[in-house]
Amino acid sequence: MPRAATEPDQHAGIHRGIHFSLEPNGAPGYWRYAYAIADKVRTGRVQGRLPLLAVRRVQMRIDRDMRTEG
């Protein structure tokens, strides 16, 4: 019987030219993120049971930070 596909433990990507990384936090359903805009490193925690939901929330934070920096 084939094994069920599992989600990767870490995610990384580029959103609007900003590299970000995402990894699971100790608490279930929480993820730690990190990215840098204008030499300022931003880190934090987002909630999302699904990894893609957590990725989207980090992308929204990047968008918000880019608006306030500009």
Gaussian input, Z-matrix of N, CA and C with variables (Angstrom, degrees):
# hf/3-21g

backbone

0 1
 N
 C     1     B1
 C     2     B2     1     A1
 N     3     B3     2     A2     1     D1
 C     4     B4     3     A3     2     D2
 C     5     B5     4     A4     3     D3
 N     6     B6     5     A5     4     D4
 C     7     B7     6     A6     5     D5
 C     8     B8     7     A7     6     D6
 N     9     B9     8     A8     7     D7
 C    10    B10     9     A9     8     D8
 C    11    B11    10    A10     9     D9
 N    12    B12    11    A11    10    D10
 C    13    B13    12    A12    11    D11
 C    14    B14    13    A13    12    D12
 N    15    B15    14    A14    13    D13
 C    16    B16    15    A15    14    D14
 C    17    B17    16    A16    15    D15
 N    18    B18    17    A17    16    D16
 C    19    B19    18    A18    17    D17
 C    20    B20    19    A19    18    D18
 N    21    B21    20    A20    19    D19
 C    22    B22    21    A21    20    D20
 C    23    B23    22    A22    21    D21
 N    24    B24    23    A23    22    D22
 C    25    B25    24    A24    23    D23
 C    26    B26    25    A25    24    D24
 N    27    B27    26    A26    25    D25
 C    28    B28    27    A27    26    D26
 C    29    B29    28    A28    27    D27
 N    30    B30    29    A29    28    D28
 C    31    B31    30    A30    29    D29
 C    32    B32    31    A31    30    D30
 N    33    B33    32    A32    31    D31
 C    34    B34    33    A33    32    D32
 C    35    B35    34    A34    33    D33
 N    36    B36    35    A35    34    D34
 C    37    B37    36    A36    35    D35
 C    38    B38    37    A37    36    D36
 N    39    B39    38    A38    37    D37
 C    40    B40    39    A39    38    D38
 C    41    B41    40    A40    39    D39
 N    42    B42    41    A41    40    D40
 C    43    B43    42    A42    41    D41
 C    44    B44    43    A43    42    D42
 N    45    B45    44    A44    43    D43
 C    46    B46    45    A45    44    D44
 C    47    B47    46    A46    45    D45
 N    48    B48    47    A47    46    D46
 C    49    B49    48    A48    47    D47
 C    50    B50    49    A49    48    D48
 N    51    B51    50    A50    49    D49
 C    52    B52    51    A51    50    D50
 C    53    B53    52    A52    51    D51
 N    54    B54    53    A53    52    D52
 C    55    B55    54    A54    53    D53
 C    56    B56    55    A55    54    D54
 N    57    B57    56    A56    55    D55
 C    58    B58    57    A57    56    D56
 C    59    B59    58    A58    57    D57
 N    60    B60    59    A59    58    D58
 C    61    B61    60    A60    59    D59
 C    62    B62    61    A61    60    D60
 N    63    B63    62    A62    61    D61
 C    64    B64    63    A63    62    D62
 C    65    B65    64    A64    63    D63
 N    66    B66    65    A65    64    D64
 C    67    B67    66    A66    65    D65
 C    68    B68    67    A67    66    D66
 N    69    B69    68    A68    67    D67
 C    70    B70    69    A69    68    D68
 C    71    B71    70    A70    69    D69
 N    72    B72    71    A71    70    D70
 C    73    B73    72    A72    71    D71
 C    74    B74    73    A73    72    D72
 N    75    B75    74    A74    73    D73
 C    76    B76    75    A75    74    D74
 C    77    B77    76    A76    75    D75
 N    78    B78    77    A77    76    D76
 C    79    B79    78    A78    77    D77
 C    80    B80    79    A79    78    D78
 N    81    B81    80    A80    79    D79
 C    82    B82    81    A81    80    D80
 C    83    B83    82    A82    81    D81
 N    84    B84    83    A83    82    D82
 C    85    B85    84    A84    83    D83
 C    86    B86    85    A85    84    D84
 N    87    B87    86    A86    85    D85
 C    88    B88    87    A87    86    D86
 C    89    B89    88    A88    87    D87
 N    90    B90    89    A89    88    D88
 C    91    B91    90    A90    89    D89
 C    92    B92    91    A91    90    D90
 N    93    B93    92    A92    91    D91
 C    94    B94    93    A93    92    D92
 C    95    B95    94    A94    93    D93
 N    96    B96    95    A95    94    D94
 C    97    B97    96    A96    95    D95
 C    98    B98    97    A97    96    D96
 N    99    B99    98    A98    97    D97
 C   100   B100    99    A99    98    D98
 C   101   B101   100   A100    99    D99
 N   102   B102   101   A101   100   D100
 C   103   B103   102   A102   101   D101
 C   104   B104   103   A103   102   D102
 N   105   B105   104   A104   103   D103
 C   106   B106   105   A105   104   D104
 C   107   B107   106   A106   105   D105
 N   108   B108   107   A107   106   D106
 C   109   B109   108   A108   107   D107
 C   110   B110   109   A109   108   D108
 N   111   B111   110   A110   109   D109
 C   112   B112   111   A111   110   D110
 C   113   B113   112   A112   111   D111
 N   114   B114   113   A113   112   D112
 C   115   B115   114   A114   113   D113
 C   116   B116   115   A115   114   D114
 N   117   B117   116   A116   115   D115
 C   118   B118   117   A117   116   D116
 C   119   B119   118   A118   117   D117
 N   120   B120   119   A119   118   D118
 C   121   B121   120   A120   119   D119
 C   122   B122   121   A121   120   D120
 N   123   B123   122   A122   121   D121
 C   124   B124   123   A123   122   D122
 C   125   B125   124   A124   123   D123
 N   126   B126   125   A125   124   D124
 C   127   B127   126   A126   125   D125
 C   128   B128   127   A127   126   D126
 N   129   B129   128   A128   127   D127
 C   130   B130   129   A129   128   D128
 C   131   B131   130   A130   129   D129
 N   132   B132   131   A131   130   D130
 C   133   B133   132   A132   131   D131
 C   134   B134   133   A133   132   D132
 N   135   B135   134   A134   133   D133
 C   136   B136   135   A135   134   D134
 C   137   B137   136   A136   135   D135
 N   138   B138   137   A137   136   D136
 C   139   B139   138   A138   137   D137
 C   140   B140   139   A139   138   D138
 N   141   B141   140   A140   139   D139
 C   142   B142   141   A141   140   D140
 C   143   B143   142   A142   141   D141
 N   144   B144   143   A143   142   D142
 C   145   B145   144   A144   143   D143
 C   146   B146   145   A145   144   D144
 N   147   B147   146   A146   145   D145
 C   148   B148   147   A147   146   D146
 C   149   B149   148   A148   147   D147
 N   150   B150   149   A149   148   D148
 C   151   B151   150   A150   149   D149
 C   152   B152   151   A151   150   D150
 N   153   B153   152   A152   151   D151
 C   154   B154   153   A153   152   D152
 C   155   B155   154   A154   153   D153
 N   156   B156   155   A155   154   D154
 C   157   B157   156   A156   155   D155
 C   158   B158   157   A157   156   D156
 N   159   B159   158   A158   157   D157
 C   160   B160   159   A159   158   D158
 C   161   B161   160   A160   159   D159
 N   162   B162   161   A161   160   D160
 C   163   B163   162   A162   161   D161
 C   164   B164   163   A163   162   D162
 N   165   B165   164   A164   163   D163
 C   166   B166   165   A165   164   D164
 C   167   B167   166   A166   165   D165
 N   168   B168   167   A167   166   D166
 C   169   B169   168   A168   167   D167
 C   170   B170   169   A169   168   D168
 N   171   B171   170   A170   169   D169
 C   172   B172   171   A171   170   D170
 C   173   B173   172   A172   171   D171
 N   174   B174   173   A173   172   D172
 C   175   B175   174   A174   173   D173
 C   176   B176   175   A175   174   D174
 N   177   B177   176   A176   175   D175
 C   178   B178   177   A177   176   D176
 C   179   B179   178   A178   177   D177
 N   180   B180   179   A179   178   D178
 C   181   B181   180   A180   179   D179
 C   182   B182   181   A181   180   D180
 N   183   B183   182   A182   181   D181
 C   184   B184   183   A183   182   D182
 C   185   B185   184   A184   183   D183
 N   186   B186   185   A185   184   D184
 C   187   B187   186   A186   185   D185
 C   188   B188   187   A187   186   D186
 N   189   B189   188   A188   187   D187
 C   190   B190   189   A189   188   D188
 C   191   B191   190   A190   189   D189
 N   192   B192   191   A191   190   D190
 C   193   B193   192   A192   191   D191
 C   194   B194   193   A193   192   D192
 N   195   B195   194   A194   193   D193
 C   196   B196   195   A195   194   D194
 C   197   B197   196   A196   195   D195
 N   198   B198   197   A197   196   D196
 C   199   B199   198   A198   197   D197
 C   200   B200   199   A199   198   D198
 N   201   B201   200   A200   199   D199
 C   202   B202   201   A201   200   D200
 C   203   B203   202   A202   201   D201
 N   204   B204   203   A203   202   D202
 C   205   B205   204   A204   203   D203
 C   206   B206   205   A205   204   D204
 N   207   B207   206   A206   205   D205
 C   208   B208   207   A207   206   D206
 C   209   B209   208   A208   207   D207

   B1=1.4461
   B2=1.5300
   B3=1.3379
   B4=1.4653
   B5=1.5271
   B6=1.3245
   B7=1.4654
   B8=1.5211
   B9=1.3018
   B10=1.4616
   B11=1.5280
   B12=1.3150
   B13=1.4644
   B14=1.5215
   B15=1.3135
   B16=1.4593
   B17=1.5191
   B18=1.2987
   B19=1.4563
   B20=1.5237
   B21=1.3215
   B22=1.4642
   B23=1.5269
   B24=1.3241
   B25=1.4588
   B26=1.5271
   B27=1.3249
   B28=1.4519
   B29=1.5131
   B30=1.3139
   B31=1.4558
   B32=1.5228
   B33=1.2997
   B34=1.4620
   B35=1.5118
   B36=1.3039
   B37=1.4514
   B38=1.5073
   B39=1.3232
   B40=1.4528
   B41=1.5237
   B42=1.3232
   B43=1.4588
   B44=1.5156
   B45=1.3161
   B46=1.4725
   B47=1.5262
   B48=1.3290
   B49=1.4578
   B50=1.5223
   B51=1.3165
   B52=1.4617
   B53=1.5253
   B54=1.3197
   B55=1.4620
   B56=1.5258
   B57=1.3285
   B58=1.4605
   B59=1.5153
   B60=1.3309
   B61=1.4622
   B62=1.5263
   B63=1.3189
   B64=1.4501
   B65=1.5161
   B66=1.3235
   B67=1.4652
   B68=1.5211
   B69=1.3224
   B70=1.4625
   B71=1.5278
   B72=1.3112
   B73=1.4509
   B74=1.5233
   B75=1.3074
   B76=1.4545
   B77=1.5183
   B78=1.3229
   B79=1.4636
   B80=1.5308
   B81=1.3164
   B82=1.4622
   B83=1.5329
   B84=1.3133
   B85=1.4549
   B86=1.5124
   B87=1.3181
   B88=1.4630
   B89=1.5237
   B90=1.3247
   B91=1.4594
   B92=1.5140
   B93=1.3306
   B94=1.4656
   B95=1.5212
   B96=1.3246
   B97=1.4570
   B98=1.5140
   B99=1.3313
   B100=1.4620
   B101=1.5265
   B102=1.3306
   B103=1.4639
   B104=1.5200
   B105=1.3142
   B106=1.4618
   B107=1.5256
   B108=1.3280
   B109=1.4668
   B110=1.5179
   B111=1.3109
   B112=1.4689
   B113=1.5300
   B114=1.3148
   B115=1.4678
   B116=1.5287
   B117=1.3231
   B118=1.4664
   B119=1.5258
   B120=1.3152
   B121=1.4654
   B122=1.5214
   B123=1.3038
   B124=1.4620
   B125=1.5229
   B126=1.3090
   B127=1.4637
   B128=1.5150
   B129=1.3051
   B130=1.4514
   B131=1.5136
   B132=1.3149
   B133=1.4505
   B134=1.5204
   B135=1.3197
   B136=1.4554
   B137=1.5179
   B138=1.3181
   B139=1.4545
   B140=1.5123
   B141=1.3191
   B142=1.4497
   B143=1.5102
   B144=1.2962
   B145=1.4622
   B146=1.5201
   B147=1.3214
   B148=1.4605
   B149=1.5230
   B150=1.3180
   B151=1.4686
   B152=1.5288
   B153=1.3239
   B154=1.4647
   B155=1.5268
   B156=1.3152
   B157=1.4575
   B158=1.5256
   B159=1.3071
   B160=1.4647
   B161=1.5296
   B162=1.3303
   B163=1.4656
   B164=1.5198
   B165=1.3219
   B166=1.4636
   B167=1.5221
   B168=1.3195
   B169=1.4610
   B170=1.5251
   B171=1.3151
   B172=1.4668
   B173=1.5319
   B174=1.3220
   B175=1.4662
   B176=1.5163
   B177=1.3164
   B178=1.4657
   B179=1.5280
   B180=1.3350
   B181=1.4610
   B182=1.5258
   B183=1.3308
   B184=1.4673
   B185=1.5239
   B186=1.3319
   B187=1.4636
   B188=1.5248
   B189=1.3327
   B190=1.4617
   B191=1.5285
   B192=1.3274
   B193=1.4594
   B194=1.5137
   B195=1.3170
   B196=1.4585
   B197=1.5333
   B198=1.3325
   B199=1.4750
   B200=1.5219
   B201=1.3270
   B202=1.4627
   B203=1.5282
   B204=1.3282
   B205=1.4682
   B206=1.5176
   B207=1.3303
   B208=1.4518
   B209=1.4630
   A1=108.82
   A2=118.57
   A3=120.51
   A4=111.36
   A5=114.71
   A6=120.51
   A7=109.83
   A8=115.78
   A9=121.00
   A10=109.38
   A11=115.87
   A12=120.57
   A13=109.05
   A14=115.95
   A15=120.58
   A16=109.23
   A17=115.28
   A18=120.94
   A19=109.26
   A20=118.04
   A21=119.54
   A22=110.92
   A23=116.29
   A24=121.16
   A25=112.74
   A26=117.20
   A27=120.39
   A28=109.77
   A29=115.13
   A30=121.16
   A31=107.74
   A32=115.54
   A33=121.37
   A34=107.25
   A35=116.04
   A36=118.60
   A37=111.43
   A38=114.03
   A39=122.28
   A40=106.84
   A41=116.29
   A42=121.51
   A43=107.64
   A44=116.71
   A45=123.28
   A46=111.96
   A47=115.76
   A48=121.27
   A49=114.30
   A50=118.42
   A51=123.17
   A52=108.42
   A53=116.92
   A54=121.35
   A55=108.38
   A56=115.92
   A57=119.64
   A58=109.85
   A59=115.46
   A60=121.17
   A61=108.12
   A62=114.50
   A63=121.50
   A64=107.67
   A65=116.95
   A66=120.52
   A67=109.07
   A68=117.68
   A69=119.54
   A70=111.87
   A71=114.79
   A72=121.66
   A73=107.77
   A74=118.14
   A75=120.82
   A76=112.86
   A77=117.13
   A78=121.32
   A79=109.56
   A80=117.67
   A81=119.43
   A82=111.22
   A83=115.23
   A84=120.60
   A85=114.67
   A86=118.51
   A87=122.52
   A88=109.73
   A89=115.47
   A90=122.27
   A91=109.16
   A92=117.09
   A93=122.83
   A94=107.92
   A95=115.99
   A96=120.30
   A97=110.04
   A98=114.88
   A99=121.64
   A100=108.32
   A101=115.53
   A102=121.88
   A103=107.90
   A104=116.62
   A105=120.80
   A106=109.74
   A107=115.22
   A108=122.44
   A109=106.69
   A110=116.49
   A111=122.56
   A112=111.31
   A113=116.38
   A114=123.81
   A115=113.90
   A116=117.63
   A117=121.44
   A118=107.82
   A119=115.75
   A120=120.22
   A121=108.51
   A122=115.38
   A123=121.46
   A124=108.28
   A125=116.86
   A126=121.51
   A127=107.73
   A128=115.65
   A129=118.89
   A130=111.15
   A131=113.59
   A132=120.79
   A133=108.58
   A134=116.49
   A135=121.96
   A136=108.86
   A137=114.91
   A138=120.08
   A139=108.78
   A140=116.29
   A141=121.32
   A142=110.61
   A143=117.12
   A144=120.14
   A145=110.51
   A146=115.72
   A147=120.06
   A148=109.51
   A149=117.42
   A150=119.86
   A151=113.00
   A152=117.50
   A153=119.27
   A154=111.75
   A155=118.00
   A156=120.91
   A157=109.95
   A158=117.19
   A159=120.84
   A160=110.54
   A161=117.83
   A162=121.42
   A163=109.76
   A164=117.09
   A165=120.86
   A166=111.21
   A167=116.96
   A168=119.51
   A169=112.00
   A170=117.37
   A171=120.18
   A172=109.50
   A173=117.55
   A174=120.37
   A175=110.88
   A176=117.76
   A177=120.78
   A178=111.06
   A179=117.66
   A180=120.57
   A181=110.89
   A182=116.67
   A183=120.46
   A184=109.52
   A185=117.14
   A186=120.66
   A187=111.09
   A188=117.23
   A189=121.51
   A190=110.71
   A191=117.52
   A192=120.91
   A193=111.60
   A194=117.82
   A195=120.39
   A196=110.64
   A197=117.26
   A198=120.18
   A199=111.08
   A200=117.58
   A201=119.68
   A202=111.76
   A203=118.38
   A204=121.23
   A205=111.39
   A206=116.75
   A207=121.95
   A208=114.33
   D1=129.59
   D2=-178.72
   D3=-69.82
   D4=147.27
   D5=178.85
   D6=-77.72
   D7=149.34
   D8=177.24
   D9=-71.32
   D10=143.46
   D11=178.49
   D12=-69.57
   D13=139.06
   D14=178.17
   D15=-113.62
   D16=154.40
   D17=177.90
   D18=-75.53
   D19=144.99
   D20=176.77
   D21=-65.16
   D22=154.46
   D23=-178.35
   D24=-75.57
   D25=-27.11
   D26=-178.26
   D27=-129.30
   D28=151.27
   D29=176.51
   D30=-131.24
   D31=147.89
   D32=174.52
   D33=-146.54
   D34=152.80
   D35=-179.46
   D36=-169.95
   D37=-174.77
   D38=178.65
   D39=-128.59
   D40=128.60
   D41=176.70
   D42=-129.76
   D43=117.87
   D44=-178.74
   D45=53.82
   D46=37.70
   D47=177.52
   D48=83.21
   D49=3.90
   D50=-179.47
   D51=-105.87
   D52=123.48
   D53=177.30
   D54=-79.96
   D55=134.99
   D56=176.84
   D57=-135.13
   D58=157.16
   D59=176.05
   D60=-131.40
   D61=151.62
   D62=-175.20
   D63=-143.61
   D64=129.95
   D65=178.25
   D66=-141.97
   D67=153.19
   D68=-177.63
   D69=-64.75
   D70=143.29
   D71=176.31
   D72=-89.14
   D73=174.71
   D74=178.87
   D75=-64.67
   D76=-33.57
   D77=-179.32
   D78=-82.43
   D79=138.26
   D80=179.49
   D81=-64.80
   D82=136.98
   D83=178.76
   D84=85.54
   D85=2.39
   D86=178.52
   D87=-116.93
   D88=146.11
   D89=-178.38
   D90=-130.93
   D91=143.20
   D92=174.04
   D93=-97.39
   D94=138.90
   D95=-179.94
   D96=-127.22
   D97=161.90
   D98=174.92
   D99=-152.70
   D100=139.29
   D101=173.22
   D102=-158.96
   D103=166.53
   D104=-178.65
   D105=-130.58
   D106=132.86
   D107=174.58
   D108=-128.00
   D109=124.27
   D110=178.34
   D111=52.73
   D112=49.91
   D113=177.69
   D114=63.11
   D115=14.19
   D116=174.17
   D117=-108.86
   D118=118.75
   D119=179.82
   D120=-84.27
   D121=128.70
   D122=178.06
   D123=-110.67
   D124=130.93
   D125=176.30
   D126=-132.30
   D127=159.46
   D128=178.82
   D129=175.53
   D130=-162.73
   D131=-176.17
   D132=-136.01
   D133=137.12
   D134=174.78
   D135=-125.57
   D136=155.60
   D137=178.44
   D138=-103.73
   D139=137.85
   D140=176.67
   D141=-179.45
   D142=115.00
   D143=178.64
   D144=-61.35
   D145=-42.45
   D146=179.54
   D147=-91.37
   D148=136.40
   D149=-179.59
   D150=-58.05
   D151=-38.05
   D152=-178.83
   D153=-67.80
   D154=-29.67
   D155=174.68
   D156=-67.00
   D157=-41.58
   D158=177.37
   D159=-64.19
   D160=-40.07
   D161=177.51
   D162=-60.56
   D163=-44.68
   D164=-179.37
   D165=-62.84
   D166=-38.98
   D167=179.47
   D168=-67.46
   D169=-35.24
   D170=175.26
   D171=-67.37
   D172=-40.56
   D173=177.51
   D174=-60.83
   D175=-38.65
   D176=178.03
   D177=-66.05
   D178=-36.37
   D179=176.82
   D180=-67.20
   D181=-39.06
   D182=176.78
   D183=-61.17
   D184=-45.90
   D185=178.63
   D186=-58.38
   D187=-44.55
   D188=-179.38
   D189=-63.72
   D190=-44.10
   D191=-179.88
   D192=-66.46
   D193=-34.99
   D194=179.13
   D195=-67.96
   D196=-35.29
   D197=177.48
   D198=-66.91
   D199=-39.38
   D200=-177.60
   D201=-77.56
   D202=-26.63
   D203=178.59
   D204=-75.25
   D205=-33.33
   D206=-172.19
   D207=-75.34

